Amino acid sequence: MSEISAVIVFIVALALFFDFTNGFHDTANAIAPAVATGVLSPQQAVTLSAILNFVGALAVGTAVATTIGKGIIDPRIADHWLVISALTGATSWNLVTWYYGIPSSSSHALIGGIVGAAVAGHGLSAVKLLGFVPLAQGLFLSPLLGFFVAGGLLLILFSIFRRFSPLTTGPYFRWMQLLSVAGLSLSHGTNDAQKSMGIITMSLVGLGYLKEFQVPFWVMLACATAIGLGTLSGGWRIIKTMGNKITKLQPIHAFASSTAAAGLIMAASSVGLPVSTTHCMTGCIMGVGAAQRVRGVNWGVTGEVMTAWVLTIPAAALLSAGLYEILTHTFG
């Protein structure tokens, strides 16, 4: 095996490991409400979510992958040190936040990693600002949209079912949660798995294996499998935060938050906009809590989560930039 072949195999393996960590890191997005309300056992929930993550990754084209692979930097400058540094920085941040049970964004981490390594290697001019600005807006606006959409949906449901007691409607919303969990798991696969597809394809272009940016089917299949297996492994630390610590969820609240998040993520995937499924779902959970009463949200925990949101891109960027400098100065 030639040196260049060994390098691309290593990069693909590293990208798939990031995809795997993305799966178990973001498991909580889809299943925490269903687990918190007792609709599904944890194992039932992760199994359903893993299957639909896999299906979703193959179901809705590669628009998000193209945005990640071409919209942040020119893929032709993506040498092996840049990609290795970006992926390692993003994965490291994923593992740190998973360990402490903080629902941070794998999407933010990956974008921060790419930007940090690119700037370290080629300066600020390497970042496509015209592409990065709307990308950042989408990432930061998604939790805000989730907050208002989920809160509004809950108020509509309360209005429709105001004549019925919670004891009457509870069983129905418990079953309806299955649909919302399925939809959210499917949408998670459509958006998050494509991010690893994008960086692998960017590497193939940068290293000369592809003449133009087009995601090969084997890359799609490998990333779909990795995120599905990661989801199956479960991210129990973050599930506890998402399901119990932000607000107290009943079946109707869980249905509203999951349905709103699934709709927003699927809409973003269809137009090629990478959003943070973690942030979007957290915003939705906050929205249903606040729709009942302001004190319905644990704002102390929310503040910790929001701090992680703000820190993720610069933290991953600094990690990746530092690693790029170490690798290039050590190995040339």
N, C-alpha and C positions, 0 to 999 in steps of 0.2 A: 504494500500500500504506500503510495507516494505521500510526501509530507503534506501537500495541500489536501489530499483526501482525508488524512488523519485529522487535520484541522477542522474540516467541515463536519466530519463525524462527531468530533468533540462539541462543536457549536450546536449541532442538532440535538445532541444528548442534553446539553445545558439548557437549551430552549425548552425541551420537553420536561425537564425537571422543574423549570420555572412554571410551566403550564400545570404540572402536577401540584406544585405548591399553591398555585392560583385556585385549583379545584378544592383542596382541603381548607384553604384560607377563606374561600368565599362560599363554602357549603352552607354557612349560617344564613346567607342572604335568602335562600329559598326555603329552608326547612325550619328555621328557628321559630317562626310563628306557629307552624303546625305542631311542632314538638311541645312548645310552651302551652298550647291549649289542649294537648293530649289527643289530638286527632290521629296522629301517627306516632308509633314508637320511633326512637332515634334511628334504629337500623332500617325500618321500613322507609323512613323519610329519605335517608341517604341513598338507599338502593334506587328508589323512584327518581330522585334527583340526578343520580349518576347516569342512568339510562337516558334521561331526557337531555342532559348536558351533551352527551355523545351525539344524539340525534340532532339537536340544535346546532352543533358545530358544523354539521354537514348540510344543513337545510337551507341556509339563507345566503348563498353566494360568498364573496370574499371582499366586500366593499370596505369593511373595517380593517381587514388585513392590509389592503392597499393604502389606507390612510396612515396606518402605523408604519408601513414599509417605505412609503414614498412622501408622506405629508410632513414629516418632521425634519428629516435630512435627506440629502441625495443618496440613494442606495449605493452609488458608485464609490463613495468614500468609506463605505462600511467594511473596513479591513477586519481581520480576525481579532486583533487586539481591541478594537472599538466594540465589537459585538460581544466578545467575552466579558469585557469590563461592564458593559451595560446590563447584561443578563445577571452577572454575579452581584452587582450592586442592588438590582431590583429583587433578586431572590433573597439576599441577605436581609433586606428590610422586611420582606414578607415573613421570614422566619422569626425575626425579632418581635414584630407586632403580633404574630400568632402566639408566640410563647407568653406574652403578657396579656393575651385575650383582647387585643385592641382591633376593632374592625376598620383597619386602614384599607387603602385602595391598591390593589395589584396593578391597576391601569396607571395610576399616578406613579407608582414605583417604576414601572417599565419605561414610561415616558421620561421620567426624571433620569433614569439610567442612561437612556439613549442621548439625551441632551447633555448630561454631564460628561460622558465619554467623548462625544463629538466636539464639545467646546474645548476639552483638554487636548484633543488631538489636532483640531483645525481652527480653533477660535470661534468667536460668536457668529461669524459670517456663515458657519456651517449649518446653523439652525435656520430653517425656513420660517421666518416670523409670520409671514402671511398665512401659512398653514397652521402654525403653532397657536396663534392667538384664538381663532375660532375653536380649535381643539381644546384649549384650556377653558374657554368659556363654557363649552359643553360639559366638561368634567366638573366644573364648579357650580354650574346652574342645575345639574341633574338632582342634587339633594333638595334644592329649594323648590324645584318643580314638584318633586315627590312629596314634599311637605304639604303643599297646597292641594295637589291632585288627590292624595290619599285622604287628607282631612275633609275636602269637599265631598268625596265619594262617601265617606262615613256619614256625614250630615245628611246626604241624600237618602242613604239607607235608613237612617234613623227616622227621617220624614215619612218614607214609604211604609215602614213597619211600626210606626208609633202606636198603632192601636193594638199591637200584639206584645205580649209579655216576653222577656228574655227567655223564660222557660219554654215558650212555644217556638220561638225562632232559633234558639240555640242549636238544636239538633240539625236543622237544615243548613245553617251556616257552617257547622262542623263538616258536613259532607261537601259543601261548596268550596271549602278550603282545599280539598283535594284537587279541584280544577285550578285554583289559583296557584297552588304549589307546582302543579304540572306546567302551567304557563310560565311561571317565573323561572323554573329550572330550564325550560326550553329556551327562553330568552337569554338566560345567562350563558348557555352554550353558544348562541348565535353571536354574542358580542365578545366574551372573554377569550374563548379558544382562538378566535381570529387574530388576537394580538401576537400570540406566539407564531402563528402562520406567517404574519407579516414580517417578523424579525428573522425567521428562518429564510424566507424568500429574499429579504433584503441582503442576507449573507450570501446567498447563492448568486445574486447579481454582483455584489461587491467583489466576490472571489472569482468571478468569471464563469460560473457554472450555468448561468442564464444570461441571455442577451437582453431580455426585457423583463419587467416585473409582471410575472404571472404565476399565481400560486399553484404548484403541482398537486395532483390529487393525493399522492403519497404523503405530502406535508399535511394536507387537510385531515387525512385519516389518522396520522400519527398524533396530531394535536388533539383531535376529538377523543382518541383513546386515552391520552395522558390526562386531560382534564376530567374525563369520566372516572378514571381510577383514583385521581386525587379527591374528587368529590366522595367517592365510595369510602375513602379512608376516614372522612369526617373531621371537622375542625371544632372539636367539642368546646375548647376554651372560648372561642368567639361566639359559638351558639349560645352559651350561657349569657353573654353580654347582650346579644341581639334579642334573645327571647325573654329575658327576665329583668334586666337592669335598667333599660331605657324607659319602659312603661309597662303597665300590667295589661296583657292582651287577653281578650275574650274572642270567641270564634268570629264575631262580626267585625271586630277590629283587625284580626289577622287576615280575614278575607279582603277587606278594603285595602290594607297596606300591600299585600302580595299582588292583588289585581292591578293596582295603580303602578307598582314597580314593573310588573311584567309588560304592561302597555307601553310605558315610557322607554324601557330598554329595547323592546322589539322595534319601536318606531325609530330609535337611534340607529339600530343595526341596519335597518332597511335603507338608510341614507348614508351609511358608512361612517357614522360618528361614534368613536369609542367613548363610552361613558363608564363611570365607576358604578358597577352593580352594587358594591358595598355601600357607597355613599347614597345612591338612589334609594336603596331599601331602608337604610337608616333614616333618611329624610322622611320616607313614608311612615315608618313606625313612630317617629316624632310627631308627624302630622296627625295621625289618628289619636295619639295621646293628648295633644294640645286641643284637638277638636272637641273633646269632652270638657276639659278645663285645663288652664295653664299649668296647674299643679299636677296634672296627670303625667307629666314628663319629669324624669329625674334629670334636671338640668346640670347637676354636678357630673354625672357620668357622660352626659351629652357634651359638656365642655371638654372632657378628656378626649372624647372621640374627635371633636372638631380640631383640637390641637394636633392630633395625629394627621388629620386631613391637610392642615396647613404645612406640617413639617415633611410630609412624605416626598413630594417632588424635590425640594432642596436636599433632603437627607440622602435620597437615592442618587441624586446627581453628584453630591460630594463623594459618596462612597465609590461610585463608578469612575469619577474623574481621578480620585486618588489611586485607584487600582490601575487605571490606564497608565498613569505616570510611572507607577512601580513596574508594571509589566514591560513597557517600552524601554525604560532605562535599564532594566535587568537583562532583557532578552533581545533588545534592539528591534 
